[in-house]
Every structure is written in C-alpha cells, then in structure tokens.
Amino acid sequence: MSGITFSKINLANLIDHHIALLERFGLQDESPFSLIFFSLEDKTEIDSLEIFQRILRKTDALFNHLNHYVVMLTGTDWNGATELLAGIQEFLDQEAQDNIVTYPDDGNNSEMLINKLREIVEDNASITSELLLM
C-alpha cells in the first residue's frame, strides 16, 4: 500500500477528473468516493507524510498544506471513510470528528464537495484551512 501525494493546487482538478471518468464509463451512481480532512495540530514529532502514504492505498490521493490533510478515497463510501478517519484520529489521539463528504451525496463537482467539506471542518474543528479554499 502506498497513497500518492499531490500538490494542494491539484485537489479540485483531480476530483473533477475522477468525476469525469465515472461519468464517461457510466459509474457515477455505482462508485462513490469520499474526501476526509484531518489536522495534525501541534504534532510536529510525527513524520506524517510518510506514515499516511504507507497506510493509504495506491488509489488514494493525499493532499496537504502545513499540518492539514485531505485524502480522496476512491471507491469508498461514507462508512469506509468513517472507519479510516476514526483510525487516523485514534492514532493521533484526537477527538473523533466527522470531517467527511462523499460523492455524489454531498455534491456533484469539486467546488460543491470542497465547499461542503470546508463548512463541516469549520463547524466541527473551528479550522479554516487554506487547503479547502477555492
């Protein structure tokens, strides 16, 4: 296993590209994907990028800016995303927060999904992350 890391500027483009592929092959209703958000807060002692790359699948995309992370989990519904995020938050000794959006339930394009995730993160964690600004 090895998640792939992308620049934060590619988040919206990769989401829209993935949606276009699902639409092209008629899979948009059959193959959800999820976006999760977590923050390392002040955990500078963790080599986070390497750890998260190791636990994520090759089909998962990892984006980060400073200590904020978004992971795009392809082929993963809300239940699967909840399990993974809960495990990450437990590993980081953080309170569990439902910082998750799923396609197509929470939006049908990158702008809708990222804005919804930003609203959830601001409500749950009082974090405004540059990673989620469009």
C-alpha positions in Angstrom: 0.0 0.0 0.0 1.1 3.5 -0.8 -1.0 6.5 -1.1 0.0 9.1 -3.8 0.7 12.6 -2.7 -0.4 15.5 -4.8 0.1 19.3 -4.5 -2.8 21.1 -2.9 -3.4 23.1 -6.1 -4.4 19.8 -7.8 -7.2 18.9 -5.4 -10.1 20.4 -7.4 -8.7 19.2 -10.7 -8.2 15.6 -9.5 -11.7 15.5 -8.1 -13.3 16.8 -11.4 -11.1 14.4 -13.4 -12.3 11.4 -11.3 -15.9 12.5 -11.7 -15.5 12.8 -15.4 -14.1 9.3 -15.6 -17.0 8.0 -13.6 -19.4 9.8 -15.9 -17.6 8.6 -19.0 -17.9 5.0 -18.0 -21.5 5.3 -16.5 -20.3 4.6 -13.0 -21.2 7.8 -11.2 -24.1 6.2 -9.3 -22.2 2.9 -8.6 -18.8 4.1 -7.4 -18.8 6.7 -4.7 -15.7 8.4 -3.4 -15.0 10.3 -0.2 -12.9 13.2 1.0 -11.7 13.2 4.6 -10.0 16.0 6.4 -7.7 15.8 9.5 -5.2 18.1 11.1 -2.0 17.2 13.0 -2.5 20.2 15.2 0.9 20.5 17.0 2.2 17.0 16.4 5.5 18.0 14.8 7.3 14.9 16.0 5.4 12.7 13.5 6.8 12.2 10.0 3.2 12.4 8.9 3.5 12.3 5.2 5.5 9.1 5.1 3.1 7.4 7.7 0.0 8.4 5.8 1.5 7.4 2.4 2.2 3.9 3.9 -1.3 3.3 5.3 -3.2 4.6 2.3 -4.0 2.6 -0.9 -2.3 3.3 -4.2 -5.6 4.6 -5.4 -5.9 7.1 -2.6 -4.8 10.7 -3.1 -3.2 12.6 -0.3 -3.1 16.4 -0.2 -1.6 18.6 2.5 -0.9 22.1 3.4 1.1 22.8 6.5 -0.4 20.4 9.1 -3.8 20.0 7.3 -4.6 16.9 5.2 -7.3 15.9 2.7 -7.5 12.4 1.4 -9.5 11.4 -1.6 -10.6 7.8 -1.1 -11.7 6.3 -4.4 -14.4 3.6 -4.4 -15.0 4.4 -0.7 -18.4 5.3 0.7 -19.2 7.2 3.9 -18.9 4.1 6.1 -15.5 3.2 4.8 -14.3 6.8 5.1 -15.6 6.9 8.7 -13.6 3.8 9.6 -10.4 5.1 8.1 -10.8 8.6 9.6 -11.6 7.2 13.0 -8.5 5.1 12.9 -6.3 8.1 11.9 -7.9 10.3 14.7 -7.4 7.5 17.2 -3.7 7.1 16.2 -3.3 10.9 16.6 -5.1 10.8 19.9 -7.7 13.2 18.7 -11.4 13.5 19.3 -13.4 11.8 16.6 -14.9 14.3 14.1 -17.0 13.5 11.1 -14.9 15.6 8.6 -16.2 13.7 5.6 -18.0 14.4 2.3 -19.0 11.8 -0.3 -19.7 11.9 -4.0 -22.4 12.1 -5.2 -24.3 12.6 -1.9 -22.7 15.9 -0.9 -22.0 17.3 -4.3 -21.5 16.5 -7.9 -18.4 18.6 -8.6 -15.2 19.6 -6.9 -16.5 23.1 -5.9 -19.5 21.7 -4.1 -17.6 18.9 -2.4 -14.7 21.1 -1.2 -17.0 23.9 0.0 -19.2 21.4 1.9 -16.0 19.8 3.5 -14.8 23.3 4.4 -18.1 24.1 6.1 -18.0 20.8 8.0 -14.4 21.3 9.1 -15.1 24.9 10.2 -18.2 23.7 12.2 -16.6 20.6 13.8 -13.0 21.7 14.4 -13.1 25.5 14.1 -10.3 25.3 11.5 -10.2 27.4 8.3 -7.7 25.6 6.1 -6.1 27.1 3.1 -6.3 23.6 1.6 -10.1 24.0 1.4 -10.3 27.5 0.0 -11.3 27.7 -3.7 
